[in-house]
Amino acid sequence: MDIIHAVKTLPRLAGPALAQRLRVMPAVVVTGARQAGKSTLAEHLVGGARRYHSLDDFDVLDAARRDPEALVGGSEPVTLDEVQREPGLLSAVKRAIDRDRKPGRFLLTGSANLLLMRGVSESLAGRASYLTLWPMTRREQRGLGRAGRWDELLATPESEWRALLAAGDGDAEDWRALARQGGFPTPAVELAAPAERAIWFDGYVRTYLERDLLDLAAISALPDFRRLMRAACLRLGQLVNQTELGRDTSLPQPTVHRWLNLLETSYLLVRLPAYAVNRTKRLIKTPKMYWGDTGVALHLAGTEPGGAHLENLVLQDLLAWRDARVERAELGYWRTSTGEEVDFVIESGRGLLPIEVKAASRPRLADCAHLRTFRAEYGKQARAGLLLHTGNMLEWMAPDVLAAPWWKVL
């Protein structure tokens, strides 16, 4: 594909994280949505000599089913691309690792979350490190190989945040254009015309429905599944309500539940959990629903970008940042029983960072209210609040809330 030649020189945020894991573990599994750039990363951005086999090649797929030892044997490091097409291959990988635990022996990629797939019987527990490759961040698309400035904000005293962001390299940009193109390398980097992107997105959705989905589950009612995808895209940023989705799409609730799980397994749907000090409550509380890529979401919904899509852009950047880190961070949203809500909460070893996103060029003092309520609730655990907006103002709107243009951070 042309995209391999166009994107191979653009560094990816996950590149250093992948190299670090290959130096430690015998196997590294890179998962993510189809066309997120996993093959490019595995084949062109990983140093050293490696045998490369893609299970998208029918001959390789047949060999994986008939004689998997031929693919995984030998002393040379091996890359196996799209391994979800034959989950049984992991058994051969497990046996090979048990014979020789040399770091970096296997690099496996897959377009579905192998940890969630029913067909995966071998967990590779203790043998593999898992890394998720999300669509390209804004800074990756610009050739910087980075996500937003979350690490810098977490490591910097709040009193220095304004100076930090004022001295940054961000330039004003139309967030709606970024939302329309999304983060998949081809539409984001290669295609400039909206009509060309529409053709690409249509082909992407058709490939997912007519091929990738069948690798995960036997679904015959593809029009119904596409209708559910569209309904989910129209509910970005809302609490997941399977009963309402079923009513809107004339589908039974158990079917909605099963199909949403498939979308999440494929990295198209993102369920953002609620934040609570009690981790058990996080599992009980209703998650919010976002999409893995705003370009696909807007294509499916047939709508113009709105505030939820700006939230989704921020979340996509946060997910890419979180999953490329060695030091784990948690992401969630915060909501009280009385309806007070903060869009995102980063939980890390440096405390809690609450973030509110407003698709407005002139934020108001009232926009700070829920951030301040969150800080009052969690006291010294909480950092100052960050209010991201679409204007140019970079000011402290309250003693503990900094208003910043979204492009100064992302």
Helices and strands as residue ranges (DSSP letters): H 2-7, H 14-22, E 27-31, H 38-44, E 51-54, H 58-66, H 68-72, E 78-81, G 83-85, H 89-99, E 106-110, E 128-132, H 138-141, H 150-155, G 158-160, H 161-166, H 175-181, H 185-185, I 186-190, H 194-207, I 208-212, H 213-216, H 222-233, E 238-239, H 242-249, H 253-265, E 269-272, H 279-284, E 288-291, H 294-301, H 307-323, E 330-335, E 341-348, E 351-357, G 365-368, H 369-378, G 379-381, E 385-389, E 395-398, E 401-405, H 406-409
